[in-house]
Amino acid sequence: MHSEIRSNSDSKPLSLVVVEEQEPMPPQACSESKILRKSPRFIPTPSSDNFMRRSPRFVSAGVALNEKNKQCGTDLKFFNDKSPKRLLRSADNGQLNNTSVKKKSEPSTSVKKKQKQKNDSYLIGDPITAEEAQERWGWRYELKSQRSKGKDCTSNDDDEDKIISNVECHYAEAHIGDCIFCLGDCAYIKGEGAQKHVGRILEFFKTTDGEEYFRVQWFYRAEDTVMQGVAAFHDGKRLFYSTVMNDNPVDCIISKVNVTQKPPKFGLKSNSASSSGFYFDMEYCVEYSTFRSYQIDNSSKVPVLALAPCTETVPTAATVTSLEIIPSCETYKEKLVLLDLYSGCGGMSTGLCMGAKLSCIDLVTRWAIDIDKSACKSLKLNHPETQVRNEAAEDFLELLKEWQKLCKRYAINNKENTRPSRSEVSRSGTNNVSSSSGADIPTGEFEVASVVDICYGDPDKTGKRGLKFKVHWKGYGTSEDSWEPVEGLSNCQERVQDFVIKGFKSKMLPIPGDVDVICGGPPCQGISGYNRFRNVDSPLDDERNRQIVVFMDIVEFLKPKFVLMENVVDILRFDKASLGRYALSRLVHLKYQARLGIIAAGCYGLPQFRLRVFLWGAHPTEKLPQFPLPTHDVIVRYWPPPEFEHNTVAYDEDQPRELEKPIVLQDAISDLPAVQSHEAREEMLYEKPPETEFQRFIRSRKSGNSI
């Protein structure tokens, strides 16, 4: 499966150097560096405490990241983004390079080929009136007026994104081969070699030099996005709308193609309606590797999508900038239930629930799963209302599948069955009969009093895995309860039915449709760069890495409204980011909206840097959650891989911001009493009052003056 899933030093205090090392930089190497990006989308600013986002596109940055990529402002292939606009190159004079337009079967000279291409591809009809052209494409004519005569008539962008400004007039149609193309038509467009890309024609125009161009808005195939090779299992007819567009010579157009807009069908069912043509049901944006639903704007003759910017993040006003107790809402707008996978002690779900309350959403952790027994005990102690299960995620998934079958058999499909259970009959006055019926039980057999729990696996280490019920035996204490295979309870169907009906009503286990939010951080040990024994050749052979697959399998089964997955930043370094791409690809394949961000914990008032990757998923009908903007400046310790710098959560350059100073280790522990090497006390008193807001927050959760 692995094979298929496809610095410079600077002493200036306000600059950030992006390095290629896989391991974090030593703290002393950049202890004074500020989180100020010098990358194709970020620019330095006079203030060290400002995060700046250059622009929503990787163009005209003109910043050298390292010796290997000195011209990142003009050559963007370093970022490994296979968008169509990067694969289609034009020469300085606006003509395609030879490899793009040569017809291998033609032995004629290049001059004759060029003349033949012009004969096959040219604009037709009368030019659009100047008044209409100015109204529809006024920005291009305004750009023309701003250019001085004799200067370069293209915008100062990457050659692939250049805007032709010396426009003379616009046309409504073009003759390409044997077809007539109109504005708004979709077409195959030449790429590198034999590649064909898909785009929508937005303009036809002629320049003052007599050259003929068209402007194209591109569609992405799945493999052209950040998903790359791991998107092989996606529907080949599915495209992704984008707002990426550029100018190209008319002879780049090959032929017409049918592209239709369709609402996303949630789940794995294909959206393909016919054997020909393509469809799109989402937009793709490079910023935060975002896939999201769209809204159709019917007010324009040419189909366009009304979409907000992909760089949308939580407004500054909505961000908590101080470590204060979260206020409670008098009335909640919505109540949601959460399943925490790989929960540990419940830190992720607890923080998520606390954050949800800021938006007056009552998010409650109903279920939690972890393989560590001690972590489960801690979570249950702090969250007694949560159903905590100590089992492997794979076993939990198999249990959910079996539980759904049991609920359909005993609870969902038998709601009309009002027959009282045996336990109810017993309580209504037949206790004496029941207690004396022991004489009818054959010697060596025991009577099932009740079923008290359920699991999937091998809890007694018998070597036989499967669905097991925990049975309480009549006449015995709870210490004698035992796990029994479902096959051994064929004569106790009423007891099983009682258990299932009760569990179904109490939501003991979730079935599809019960869960609103799934969150979790699959194990990172097989991914982290600190692990010198990672399975580089076949990452998914490591059972810990396979938990990402299991996580997405559970999402596929339960179909929650929202998904949040967390992992270390090395998930975007290890094995060419195959595991990170896979997780994103699975969500998109399931028709979830998705967004991937890299967040530094120190940007939110913690005394450590700690970069982490977060992957949001949202049902097509829900609003895709945003990432919260930083509240604090931070001391940079290391940086994400250059390919994913556009996933770093940061401010846009035009966004107002007031960042608090970085929180360092001294801010966290300077109020602690001194501890000697021979210290025997397990509890000590604070010797001085809190000195920082962080310390006051920590103490606010404690009673008394001891630690």
MOQUI-V169315 format. One record per residue. N is the residue number from 1. RES is the residue in one small letter. SS is DSSP state (~ for helix, > for strand, _ for the rest). Layout:
n:N res:RES ss:SS
n:N res:RES ss:SS
This chain:
n:1 res:m ss:_
n:2 res:h ss:_
n:3 res:s ss:_
n:4 res:e ss:_
n:5 res:i ss:_
n:6 res:r ss:_
n:7 res:s ss:_
n:8 res:n ss:_
n:9 res:s ss:_
n:10 res:d ss:_
n:11 res:s ss:_
n:12 res:k ss:_
n:13 res:p ss:_
n:14 res:l ss:_
n:15 res:s ss:_
n:16 res:l ss:_
n:17 res:v ss:_
n:18 res:v ss:_
n:19 res:v ss:_
n:20 res:e ss:_
n:21 res:e ss:_
n:22 res:q ss:_
n:23 res:e ss:_
n:24 res:p ss:_
n:25 res:m ss:_
n:26 res:p ss:_
n:27 res:p ss:~
n:28 res:q ss:~
n:29 res:a ss:~
n:30 res:c ss:_
n:31 res:s ss:_
n:32 res:e ss:_
n:33 res:s ss:_
n:34 res:k ss:>
n:35 res:i ss:_
n:36 res:l ss:_
n:37 res:r ss:_
n:38 res:k ss:_
n:39 res:s ss:>
n:40 res:p ss:_
n:41 res:r ss:_
n:42 res:f ss:>
n:43 res:i ss:_
n:44 res:p ss:_
n:45 res:t ss:_
n:46 res:p ss:_
n:47 res:s ss:_
n:48 res:s ss:_
n:49 res:d ss:_
n:50 res:n ss:_
n:51 res:f ss:_
n:52 res:m ss:_
n:53 res:r ss:>
n:54 res:r ss:_
n:55 res:s ss:_
n:56 res:p ss:_
n:57 res:r ss:_
n:58 res:f ss:_
n:59 res:v ss:_
n:60 res:s ss:_
n:61 res:a ss:_
n:62 res:g ss:_
n:63 res:v ss:_
n:64 res:a ss:_
n:65 res:l ss:_
n:66 res:n ss:_
n:67 res:e ss:~
n:68 res:k ss:~
n:69 res:n ss:~
n:70 res:k ss:_
n:71 res:q ss:_
n:72 res:c ss:_
n:73 res:g ss:_
n:74 res:t ss:_
n:75 res:d ss:_
n:76 res:l ss:~
n:77 res:k ss:~
n:78 res:f ss:~
n:79 res:f ss:~
n:80 res:n ss:_
n:81 res:d ss:_
n:82 res:k ss:_
n:83 res:s ss:_
n:84 res:p ss:~
n:85 res:k ss:~
n:86 res:r ss:~
n:87 res:l ss:~
n:88 res:l ss:_
n:89 res:r ss:_
n:90 res:s ss:>
n:91 res:a ss:_
n:92 res:d ss:_
n:93 res:n ss:_
n:94 res:g ss:_
n:95 res:q ss:_
n:96 res:l ss:>
n:97 res:n ss:_
n:98 res:n ss:~
n:99 res:t ss:~
n:100 res:s ss:~
n:101 res:v ss:~
n:102 res:k ss:_
n:103 res:k ss:_
n:104 res:k ss:_
n:105 res:s ss:_
n:106 res:e ss:_
n:107 res:p ss:_
n:108 res:s ss:_
n:109 res:t ss:_
n:110 res:s ss:~
n:111 res:v ss:~
n:112 res:k ss:~
n:113 res:k ss:~
n:114 res:k ss:~
n:115 res:q ss:~
n:116 res:k ss:~
n:117 res:q ss:~
n:118 res:k ss:~
n:119 res:n ss:~
n:120 res:d ss:~
n:121 res:s ss:>
n:122 res:y ss:>
n:123 res:l ss:>
n:124 res:i ss:>
n:125 res:g ss:_
n:126 res:d ss:_
n:127 res:p ss:_
n:128 res:i ss:_
n:129 res:t ss:_
n:130 res:a ss:~
n:131 res:e ss:~
n:132 res:e ss:~
n:133 res:a ss:~
n:134 res:q ss:~
n:135 res:e ss:~
n:136 res:r ss:~
n:137 res:w ss:_
n:138 res:g ss:~
n:139 res:w ss:~
n:140 res:r ss:~
n:141 res:y ss:~
n:142 res:e ss:~
n:143 res:l ss:~
n:144 res:k ss:~
n:145 res:s ss:~
n:146 res:q ss:~
n:147 res:r ss:_
n:148 res:s ss:_
n:149 res:k ss:_
n:150 res:g ss:_
n:151 res:k ss:_
n:152 res:d ss:_
n:153 res:c ss:_
n:154 res:t ss:>
n:155 res:s ss:_
n:156 res:n ss:_
n:157 res:d ss:_
n:158 res:d ss:_
n:159 res:d ss:~
n:160 res:e ss:~
n:161 res:d ss:~
n:162 res:k ss:_
n:163 res:i ss:_
n:164 res:i ss:>
n:165 res:s ss:_
n:166 res:n ss:_
n:167 res:v ss:>
n:168 res:e ss:>
n:169 res:c ss:>
n:170 res:h ss:>
n:171 res:y ss:>
n:172 res:a ss:_
n:173 res:e ss:>
n:174 res:a ss:>
n:175 res:h ss:>
n:176 res:i ss:>
n:177 res:g ss:_
n:178 res:d ss:_
n:179 res:c ss:>
n:180 res:i ss:>
n:181 res:f ss:>
n:182 res:c ss:>
n:183 res:l ss:_
n:184 res:g ss:_
n:185 res:d ss:_
n:186 res:c ss:>
n:187 res:a ss:>
n:188 res:y ss:>
n:189 res:i ss:>
n:190 res:k ss:>
n:191 res:g ss:_
n:192 res:e ss:_
n:193 res:g ss:_
n:194 res:a ss:_
n:195 res:q ss:_
n:196 res:k ss:>
n:197 res:h ss:>
n:198 res:v ss:>
n:199 res:g ss:>
n:200 res:r ss:>
n:201 res:i ss:>
n:202 res:l ss:>
n:203 res:e ss:>
n:204 res:f ss:>
n:205 res:f ss:>
n:206 res:k ss:>
n:207 res:t ss:>
n:208 res:t ss:_
n:209 res:d ss:_
n:210 res:g ss:_
n:211 res:e ss:_
n:212 res:e ss:>
n:213 res:y ss:>
n:214 res:f ss:>
n:215 res:r ss:>
n:216 res:v ss:>
n:217 res:q ss:>
n:218 res:w ss:>
n:219 res:f ss:>
n:220 res:y ss:>
n:221 res:r ss:>
n:222 res:a ss:~
n:223 res:e ss:~
n:224 res:d ss:~
n:225 res:t ss:_
n:226 res:v ss:_
n:227 res:m ss:_
n:228 res:q ss:~
n:229 res:g ss:~
n:230 res:v ss:~
n:231 res:a ss:~
n:232 res:a ss:_
n:233 res:f ss:_
n:234 res:h ss:_
n:235 res:d ss:_
n:236 res:g ss:_
n:237 res:k ss:_
n:238 res:r ss:>
n:239 res:l ss:>
n:240 res:f ss:>
n:241 res:y ss:>
n:242 res:s ss:>
n:243 res:t ss:>
n:244 res:v ss:>
n:245 res:m ss:>
n:246 res:n ss:>
n:247 res:d ss:>
n:248 res:n ss:>
n:249 res:p ss:>
n:250 res:v ss:~
n:251 res:d ss:~
n:252 res:c ss:~
n:253 res:i ss:>
n:254 res:i ss:>
n:255 res:s ss:>
n:256 res:k ss:>
n:257 res:v ss:_
n:258 res:n ss:_
n:259 res:v ss:>
n:260 res:t ss:>
n:261 res:q ss:>
n:262 res:k ss:_
n:263 res:p ss:_
n:264 res:p ss:_
n:265 res:k ss:_
n:266 res:f ss:_
n:267 res:g ss:_
n:268 res:l ss:_
n:269 res:k ss:_
n:270 res:s ss:_
n:271 res:n ss:_
n:272 res:s ss:_
n:273 res:a ss:_
n:274 res:s ss:_
n:275 res:s ss:_
n:276 res:s ss:_
n:277 res:g ss:_
n:278 res:f ss:>
n:279 res:y ss:>
n:280 res:f ss:>
n:281 res:d ss:>
n:282 res:m ss:>
n:283 res:e ss:>
n:284 res:y ss:>
n:285 res:c ss:>
n:286 res:v ss:_
n:287 res:e ss:~
n:288 res:y ss:~
n:289 res:s ss:~
n:290 res:t ss:>
n:291 res:f ss:>
n:292 res:r ss:>
n:293 res:s ss:_
n:294 res:y ss:_
n:295 res:q ss:_
n:296 res:i ss:>
n:297 res:d ss:>
n:298 res:n ss:_
n:299 res:s ss:_
n:300 res:s ss:_
n:301 res:k ss:_
n:302 res:v ss:_
n:303 res:p ss:_
n:304 res:v ss:>
n:305 res:l ss:>
n:306 res:a ss:_
n:307 res:l ss:_
n:308 res:a ss:_
n:309 res:p ss:_
n:310 res:c ss:_
n:311 res:t ss:_
n:312 res:e ss:_
n:313 res:t ss:_
n:314 res:v ss:>
n:315 res:p ss:_
n:316 res:t ss:~
n:317 res:a ss:~
n:318 res:a ss:~
n:319 res:t ss:_
n:320 res:v ss:_
n:321 res:t ss:_
n:322 res:s ss:_
n:323 res:l ss:_
n:324 res:e ss:_
n:325 res:i ss:_
n:326 res:i ss:_
n:327 res:p ss:_
n:328 res:s ss:_
n:329 res:c ss:_
n:330 res:e ss:_
n:331 res:t ss:_
n:332 res:y ss:_
n:333 res:k ss:_
n:334 res:e ss:>
n:335 res:k ss:>
n:336 res:l ss:>
n:337 res:v ss:>
n:338 res:l ss:>
n:339 res:l ss:>
n:340 res:d ss:>
n:341 res:l ss:>
n:342 res:y ss:_
n:343 res:s ss:_
n:344 res:g ss:_
n:345 res:c ss:_
n:346 res:g ss:_
n:347 res:g ss:~
n:348 res:m ss:~
n:349 res:s ss:~
n:350 res:t ss:~
n:351 res:g ss:~
n:352 res:l ss:~
n:353 res:c ss:~
n:354 res:m ss:~
n:355 res:g ss:~
n:356 res:a ss:~
n:357 res:k ss:~
n:358 res:l ss:~
n:359 res:s ss:_
n:360 res:c ss:_
n:361 res:i ss:>
n:362 res:d ss:>
n:363 res:l ss:>
n:364 res:v ss:>
n:365 res:t ss:>
n:366 res:r ss:>
n:367 res:w ss:>
n:368 res:a ss:>
n:369 res:i ss:>
n:370 res:d ss:>
n:371 res:i ss:_
n:372 res:d ss:_
n:373 res:k ss:~
n:374 res:s ss:~
n:375 res:a ss:~
n:376 res:c ss:~
n:377 res:k ss:~
n:378 res:s ss:~
n:379 res:l ss:~
n:380 res:k ss:~
n:381 res:l ss:~
n:382 res:n ss:~
n:383 res:h ss:_
n:384 res:p ss:_
n:385 res:e ss:_
n:386 res:t ss:_
n:387 res:q ss:>
n:388 res:v ss:>
n:389 res:r ss:>
n:390 res:n ss:>
n:391 res:e ss:_
n:392 res:a ss:_
n:393 res:a ss:~
n:394 res:e ss:~
n:395 res:d ss:~
n:396 res:f ss:~
n:397 res:l ss:~
n:398 res:e ss:~
n:399 res:l ss:~
n:400 res:l ss:~
n:401 res:k ss:~
n:402 res:e ss:~
n:403 res:w ss:~
n:404 res:q ss:~
n:405 res:k ss:~
n:406 res:l ss:~
n:407 res:c ss:~
n:408 res:k ss:~
n:409 res:r ss:~
n:410 res:y ss:~
n:411 res:a ss:~
n:412 res:i ss:~
n:413 res:n ss:_
n:414 res:n ss:_
n:415 res:k ss:_
n:416 res:e ss:_
n:417 res:n ss:_
n:418 res:t ss:_
n:419 res:r ss:_
n:420 res:p ss:_
n:421 res:s ss:_
n:422 res:r ss:~
n:423 res:s ss:~
n:424 res:e ss:~
n:425 res:v ss:~
n:426 res:s ss:~
n:427 res:r ss:~
n:428 res:s ss:~
n:429 res:g ss:~
n:430 res:t ss:~
n:431 res:n ss:~
n:432 res:n ss:~
n:433 res:v ss:~
n:434 res:s ss:~
n:435 res:s ss:~
n:436 res:s ss:~
n:437 res:s ss:~
n:438 res:g ss:~
n:439 res:a ss:~
n:440 res:d ss:~
n:441 res:i ss:_
n:442 res:p ss:_
n:443 res:t ss:_
n:444 res:g ss:_
n:445 res:e ss:_
n:446 res:f ss:_
n:447 res:e ss:_
n:448 res:v ss:>
n:449 res:a ss:>
n:450 res:s ss:>
n:451 res:v ss:>
n:452 res:v ss:>
n:453 res:d ss:>
n:454 res:i ss:>
n:455 res:c ss:>
n:456 res:y ss:>
n:457 res:g ss:>
n:458 res:d ss:_
n:459 res:p ss:_
n:460 res:d ss:_
n:461 res:k ss:_
n:462 res:t ss:_
n:463 res:g ss:_
n:464 res:k ss:_
n:465 res:r ss:_
n:466 res:g ss:>
n:467 res:l ss:>
n:468 res:k ss:>
n:469 res:f ss:>
n:470 res:k ss:>
n:471 res:v ss:>
n:472 res:h ss:>
n:473 res:w ss:>
n:474 res:k ss:_
n:475 res:g ss:_
n:476 res:y ss:_
n:477 res:g ss:_
n:478 res:t ss:~
n:479 res:s ss:~
n:480 res:e ss:~
n:481 res:d ss:_
n:482 res:s ss:>
n:483 res:w ss:>
n:484 res:e ss:>
n:485 res:p ss:>
n:486 res:v ss:~
n:487 res:e ss:~
n:488 res:g ss:~
n:489 res:l ss:~
n:490 res:s ss:_
n:491 res:n ss:_
n:492 res:c ss:_
n:493 res:q ss:~
n:494 res:e ss:~
n:495 res:r ss:~
n:496 res:v ss:~
n:497 res:q ss:~
n:498 res:d ss:~
n:499 res:f ss:~
n:500 res:v ss:~
n:501 res:i ss:~
n:502 res:k ss:~
n:503 res:g ss:~
n:504 res:f ss:~
n:505 res:k ss:~
n:506 res:s ss:~
n:507 res:k ss:_
n:508 res:m ss:_
n:509 res:l ss:_
n:510 res:p ss:_
n:511 res:i ss:_
n:512 res:p ss:_
n:513 res:g ss:_
n:514 res:d ss:_
n:515 res:v ss:_
n:516 res:d ss:_
n:517 res:v ss:>
n:518 res:i ss:>
n:519 res:c ss:>
n:520 res:g ss:>
n:521 res:g ss:_
n:522 res:p ss:_
n:523 res:p ss:_
n:524 res:c ss:_
n:525 res:q ss:_
n:526 res:g ss:_
n:527 res:i ss:_
n:528 res:s ss:_
n:529 res:g ss:_
n:530 res:y ss:_
n:531 res:n ss:_
n:532 res:r ss:_
n:533 res:f ss:_
n:534 res:r ss:_
n:535 res:n ss:_
n:536 res:v ss:_
n:537 res:d ss:_
n:538 res:s ss:_
n:539 res:p ss:~
n:540 res:l ss:~
n:541 res:d ss:~
n:542 res:d ss:_
n:543 res:e ss:_
n:544 res:r ss:_
n:545 res:n ss:_
n:546 res:r ss:_
n:547 res:q ss:~
n:548 res:i ss:~
n:549 res:v ss:~
n:550 res:v ss:~
n:551 res:f ss:~
n:552 res:m ss:~
n:553 res:d ss:~
n:554 res:i ss:~
n:555 res:v ss:~
n:556 res:e ss:~
n:557 res:f ss:~
n:558 res:l ss:~
n:559 res:k ss:_
n:560 res:p ss:_
n:561 res:k ss:_
n:562 res:f ss:>
n:563 res:v ss:>
n:564 res:l ss:>
n:565 res:m ss:>
n:566 res:e ss:>
n:567 res:n ss:>
n:568 res:v ss:>
n:569 res:v ss:~
n:570 res:d ss:~
n:571 res:i ss:~
n:572 res:l ss:~
n:573 res:r ss:_
n:574 res:f ss:~
n:575 res:d ss:~
n:576 res:k ss:~
n:577 res:a ss:~
n:578 res:s ss:~
n:579 res:l ss:~
n:580 res:g ss:~
n:581 res:r ss:~
n:582 res:y ss:~
n:583 res:a ss:~
n:584 res:l ss:~
n:585 res:s ss:~
n:586 res:r ss:~
n:587 res:l ss:~
n:588 res:v ss:~
n:589 res:h ss:~
n:590 res:l ss:_
n:591 res:k ss:_
n:592 res:y ss:_
n:593 res:q ss:>
n:594 res:a ss:>
n:595 res:r ss:>
n:596 res:l ss:>
n:597 res:g ss:>
n:598 res:i ss:>
n:599 res:i ss:>
n:600 res:a ss:>
n:601 res:a ss:~
n:602 res:g ss:~
n:603 res:c ss:~
n:604 res:y ss:~
n:605 res:g ss:_
n:606 res:l ss:_
n:607 res:p ss:_
n:608 res:q ss:_
n:609 res:f ss:_
n:610 res:r ss:_
n:611 res:l ss:>
n:612 res:r ss:>
n:613 res:v ss:>
n:614 res:f ss:>
n:615 res:l ss:>
n:616 res:w ss:>
n:617 res:g ss:>
n:618 res:a ss:>
n:619 res:h ss:_
n:620 res:p ss:_
n:621 res:t ss:_
n:622 res:e ss:_
n:623 res:k ss:_
n:624 res:l ss:_
n:625 res:p ss:_
n:626 res:q ss:_
n:627 res:f ss:_
n:628 res:p ss:>
n:629 res:l ss:_
n:630 res:p ss:_
n:631 res:t ss:_
n:632 res:h ss:>
n:633 res:d ss:_
n:634 res:v ss:_
n:635 res:i ss:>
n:636 res:v ss:_
n:637 res:r ss:_
n:638 res:y ss:_
n:639 res:w ss:_
n:640 res:p ss:_
n:641 res:p ss:_
n:642 res:p ss:~
n:643 res:e ss:~
n:644 res:f ss:~
n:645 res:e ss:~
n:646 res:h ss:~
n:647 res:n ss:~
n:648 res:t ss:>
n:649 res:v ss:_
n:650 res:a ss:_
n:651 res:y ss:_
n:652 res:d ss:>
n:653 res:e ss:_
n:654 res:d ss:_
n:655 res:q ss:_
n:656 res:p ss:_
n:657 res:r ss:_
n:658 res:e ss:_
n:659 res:l ss:_
n:660 res:e ss:>
n:661 res:k ss:_
n:662 res:p ss:_
n:663 res:i ss:_
n:664 res:v ss:_
n:665 res:l ss:~
n:666 res:q ss:~
n:667 res:d ss:~
n:668 res:a ss:~
n:669 res:i ss:~
n:670 res:s ss:_
n:671 res:d ss:_
n:672 res:l ss:_
n:673 res:p ss:_
n:674 res:a ss:_
n:675 res:v ss:_
n:676 res:q ss:_
n:677 res:s ss:_
n:678 res:h ss:_
n:679 res:e ss:_
n:680 res:a ss:_
n:681 res:r ss:_
n:682 res:e ss:_
n:683 res:e ss:_
n:684 res:m ss:_
n:685 res:l ss:>
n:686 res:y ss:_
n:687 res:e ss:_
n:688 res:k ss:_
n:689 res:p ss:_
n:690 res:p ss:_
n:691 res:e ss:_
n:692 res:t ss:_
n:693 res:e ss:~
n:694 res:f ss:~
n:695 res:q ss:~
n:696 res:r ss:~
n:697 res:f ss:~
n:698 res:i ss:~
n:699 res:r ss:~
n:700 res:s ss:~
n:701 res:r ss:_
n:702 res:k ss:_
n:703 res:s ss:_
n:704 res:g ss:_
n:705 res:n ss:_
n:706 res:s ss:>
n:707 res:i ss:_
